[in-house]
Amino acid sequence: MKAILIEDDPSLALALRRFFETHGLVLEVAASIKSASARLRAEEWDFVLLDRMLPDGDGLGLIPEIRSLRPSASILVMTARDQISDRIQGLDSGADDYLVKPFNPDELLARMRAIERRIHSQLVSSVLALDHLEIDLGKRSVWCHGKPVELTTKQWSVLRTLLSRPNRIVTRQLLSESIYHSGDESESNTIEVFIHALRKRLQTNRIETIRGIGYRMNTLQSGEDG
Amino acid sequence: MATILGFHARSEIEEGLDNTLVDVSHRLLDLAIHDLQDGEDGEDEEDLDTWRQRPLKPMVQRGDRSYRDDYLIYQIHHRDGGVVLRSEDAPEHPLIDDQSPGFVSADRWRVYTYRHPEYPFYIQVADSLEHRRIATFESVIFLVGPLLAFLPLAGTLIYFSVRSALKPVGRLVKEIEHRDGGSLSDIDLSRMPTELAQIGSATNSLLGRLRDALDAERTSSAQIAHELRTPLASAIIELATAEKLAKGSGLVTMIENARKSLMSLSRRSERLLELSRVEQNTITQRREFNLVGLCQLSLEEYCDDETMTDAFSLVVPENADQIVGLGDSDSVAIMIRNLLDNAYCHGRSDKRIEIRFMRPATVYVIDFGPGIPAERVDELTRPSRRGSAEGSGFGLGLTIVKRLASRMKAVVRIKATEPESNSGCTVSIEFESPV
């Protein structure tokens, strides 16, 4: 696992680096958006640990660049900003997870492993079995009770975005961005329409509505961890 | 006002007509006496005294009906005799018996009597009362009627004009009303009249200063949080590393205790930061929020691992869309997080906690632990009062919840427990609702 930490506080950066080393992991450090941008262009990364309050701006502003340069990299935002509106902002920006300082470093590693497991399971086997559903993300096919289900392009985008963060809340903003290019206009109830269509076509109640925030795809079978 | 105008108009018309009677009587009597003196058919002057014996004859030529002469009639009387001359439409008998000069209203007539100062004649000129009434009525109608028709029209026009003129004021009031901690943008002055633009401009200036002050305060709060939390995070991570490296040595326990103390310090500093924010009243938004969704997000944020996730059971009601509160969502999330933390720390050892909802906007956090005795409920909202010696929580949490609640006009209720019942503790928050 190749991870980069974008953090301007030298003592925190050093502490995390040492902690990662004790677990046999390597952690590179960039202290600003500018230097991080250069490192991101130069090398491949599996993980980006991103602080928000950087000397040359809000770390969230770097996320689109990360997504464009390293689409397979996972992004975990670490920040002292703990308001719920900050968290929603972080989720809206496309981060995979959001961790508030100070945190237990074991928790940080646990979350990174959970993200890694999720991605790995998608890469190794792109077929997800859920109740009566078989969802093949690689082939873009869905089978319900053994019969194929046709989904439109946008319905697939919504489903894929929900499955990219299983059992975690995905905001409406993020879902909207997944189906519309920037500059396109969407109606305020468009996401509801797509979610309703997905629930109906997939005949599933695993897509949970988080009122006022977004949606969550529950993929846990009974007895499994999250 | 129409009535007063009507009465005044009538009075003026009566006066005018009376004046006419006076003028006519003076001229007619002089003319009549002059004619009488000339005699009939140009004969020599006669003794006027003999006229009381002469037959009556009208002054107006027969056949001349170019004007109506029945509105005005006259009789010329000899002082000692009867009617010596009359108009064609006047009766032969005297109109009234009274010879006194002046006005009398009698029968169908308004009669004016005038005595000649030299000769023994007097004239009575009469004006039909019916005519007067018709004339007065028509005058009042044509005077007051248009006014009566015009006044409501004028009133309506004035009403709509004023309303239209005041619309910009209403717009300005609405714009100002919509400004709150979450919306301090400038008011659009482009469509505002010059008179109001100054007020709008002054308001924008004030909003700008408020924006700067709030931004500075928020930045300062965020900066303080960053400056406090980052070194704490460093220290905790360093101790975690030391704990791993010291495994097997006698220092592990000490390092673990140090790390736990730091975690405890970190949690306390979070509460103190929250309390500081509450005291500074930086939280000023007032927006609608879905209480169920906000609790779901807060719960996801609070649960660090699967053990914690399994401890909580959030019961989503069927009418979740209708459970909408009014207030600052960041403050609500702080309150929820504090309740979750209290329930997790003070609840049962198997950590079973339920979160339930009720319309319009009430959330219940129920743990099934030892609960809180009635006598301790009030104490707990004072800072630094702990609920239980067994728990690891602080008294700050409930204090923060109560202070935020009072800011947001929400009501916090703590259900006390029966002694030795182990029925747990239920804390509810009822938020203001737009519904």
Interface residues (C-beta under 8 A of the other chain):
Chain A: D9 S11 L12 L14 A15 L16 R18 F19 T22 H23 M53 A80 R81 D82 Q83 I84 S85 R87 I88 Y98 V100 K101 P102 F103 N104 P105 D106 E107 A110 R168 I169 E208 T209 I210 R211 G212 I213 R216 D225 G226
Chain B: A222 Q223 A225 H226 L228 R229 T230 P231 L232 A233 S234 A235 I236 I237 E238 A240 T241 K244 L245 L262 M263 S266 E270 F289 N290 V292 G293 L294 Q296 L297 S298 E300 E301 D304 D305 E306 T309 V316 A320 D321 I323 S329 D330 V332 A333
